Amino acid sequence: MKRFVGLLGILIMVVIAFGKKSPYLEGGKVHYREGRYEKADSLFLVSIDKGLAVTESYMWHGKARIRINDQDDPIEAARAFLVVFERDTTGEILKKDEEALDLAQIAFYYGAQQIIYDSSKADTVIIFLRKGLQLDSTREQNYVLLGRFHLQNQNLDKALAIADELEKVSEESPDVPYLRGRAAMAKRNAEEAIENFSTSAERFNTELRVLKETVGKDLSLEDEVIDKMLAAMQEADDDASMEDKQNMLIEEFGLNPPPQAIAFLRWHDGYVGKKRQLSDAYNYLGKSYMQNEKYEESDSVLTIALELDPENINAMWDKVFACYYTKNYKEAVTILEALEAATEEDYFTHLWYGICYLNYEPKELDKAEEHLLKALEIAPDVPDIYRNLAVVAREQGDIKKSSELLKKYDELLKKEGDN
């Protein structure tokens, strides 16, 4: 009993000492600063539950959720920071805490990114990204994600409005013409799309060149050495740890351990990300050329897209189509083989194998039939499979079978039309 009274007395003294502050919040801060984020967060939640220093407790709860780094934490953290905004509409409490400001922006961006394809959470995506911009109106990535979100939902005018907003923040941003190009493509304005994607690719190329010059200057590296290091990083095992990569850079290229190696690895992540964006811009430039029936030009820029990012699945498929239109069927099959190895089995891959083998000179009827039958097994109600199988049967001299397959093709087309 005396022990209970003693503990109660200590708690009362703590409450008096903190005045209107929450002892749970203050205790959580101690755990947080020492890296015990889960323990800290449990105290922040108690503070919120008891109605003590609620606004500040929500802010620390959001910080802890980001630090814990579980899969769903950005969304939960973003929601916590939203409550802070609801209770302090100016966001001043966040702006006064530099760490909270940074983590709130991370939470809003990555929280939006996690739910961007969930149509039931469209309003939340917009709120998250807009709140991030309220904290820092110069964050280009928020504009880009918001613009792509509107494109994804066919809100072309809103996407174009976002491009205009971004242009005011960064006049030479490659994402401004990228967003405008995507909107032009959706409106079937191929010439405007080609112009915008060409500009976007040019600007991304400039940014890549500047990035390379910067790391060369900062680490005293020649272009040739940087190229060799980039090639070595590309060949490195995907499962290689950061430490393994550091050691490779130190041992093979003599970077001073560890500052230079760490600096290069950080730069490398940004450089590779920018290359993927450039690959995407060239991919859409290729799509635009194809939309305008400029197939040779399409094939050429899609080759560049794949050189920049060999794992760009969209560019691989568009390259297949460009090869088809330029009658380069053997290269199309080579790309289909890479697609088959990189993706789950689907009917579409086998359908296009069949189409390409049917266009070989001479035709590869056995291979065409083999793949078309695989496509049929996966998707028995796709009309184009029957049409191409009818061509195979006709070429094999089986007119009756060809006629039956064409009849099935017509039935499925009619059914699609009725639906």
C-alpha positions, 0 to 999 in steps of 0.5 A: 500500500505504501509503495502504491501511495509512493508511486501515485505521489511520484506520478502526481509530481510528474504531472505537476512538473509538466503542467498541462503536458502529458507525462506519457508524451514526455516519456515517449519522447525519451524512448523515441530519442533513444531509438525505441520507436515502438515503445515510444509510439505506445506511449504517444497513443496512451497520451492521445487516448487520455486526451493529453497534449493531443495535437503534439502527441499525434505529431509524435505518433506520426514521427514514430510510425515512419521511424518504425518503417512497417509497410503500412506506416506511411499511411498511418503516419500521414493520417496522424499528421492530418489530425495535426493539421485539423487541430492546427490548420496553419501547420505551424507545430510541424514547421517548428519541428524540422524532423516532423516537417521532413517526416510528414512530407515523407508520410504524405508522399509515400502514403499517397503512393501506396493507395494511388491505384485504390479507386475508393481512396482517390480523395485521400490520395489528393488530400495527402499530396496537397497537404505535402505541398502545403508544407512545401510548395516546391516539392516537385515529386508531389506535383508529378504524382498528383498529375499522374494520378489525374491521368490515370483517372482520365482527368486530363484537364486536372492533369494539365492544371497540375503541369501548369502549377509545376511549371511555376515552381520549376520552369525547366522541369522535364515532368511538365512536358511529360504530363502534357504529352500524356494528356495529348496522347489521351486526346489522340493528338499525336503531333503535340504528344511527340513535341512534348515527349521530345522536350521531356526526354531532352530535359531528362538527358540534361539532368542526367548529364548535370548529375554525372558532372556533379558526382565527377566534380565532388568525388574527382572522378573522370567520366570513363571511370564513372561509366565503369562504376555504373556498369559494375553496379548494374552487374552487381547481384541484386541481393548484394548488401549496401556493405558489399557494394561499398566494398566493391567500390573501394576494392575495384575503384579505390574510393576512400572508405567509407565517405566516398563510397557512401556518397557514390551509392546515394548518387547512384540511386538518384541517377538510376531513378532519373534514367528510369524516368528518361526511359519512360519519356522515350517509351511514351515518345515511341507510343506517340510515334506509333499513334502517328504511324511513324513506325521507324521513328517509334522503333528507334526511340523504343530501342533507346528506352530499353537501353536505359532501362532493360526491365521497362516492361511497357517499353518491351511491349511497345517494342514488340508492336514496333517490330511488328509494324516494321516487319522485324518479327524475329526481334519481336520474338526475342523480346517476347522471350524476355517478357515471358521470362520476366512476367507471369504467363498470360495469353497475350504473350502467346498470342503475339508469339503466334502472330509473329511466327505466322509472319515469318518467311517462311511461316513457322506454322508449328510454333505458331499453333503451339503458342496459340493453343497455349493462349487458348488454354489460358483465355478460351474466349478471346476472338483473336486467338481463333482468328489466328488459329484459323490462319494456321489451319488454312495454311496447313490446308485444313479448310474445314477446320479454318472455317469452324475457327472463323465461325467461333471467332465471329460468335465471340465478336458478336458476343462482345458487341452485345455486351 
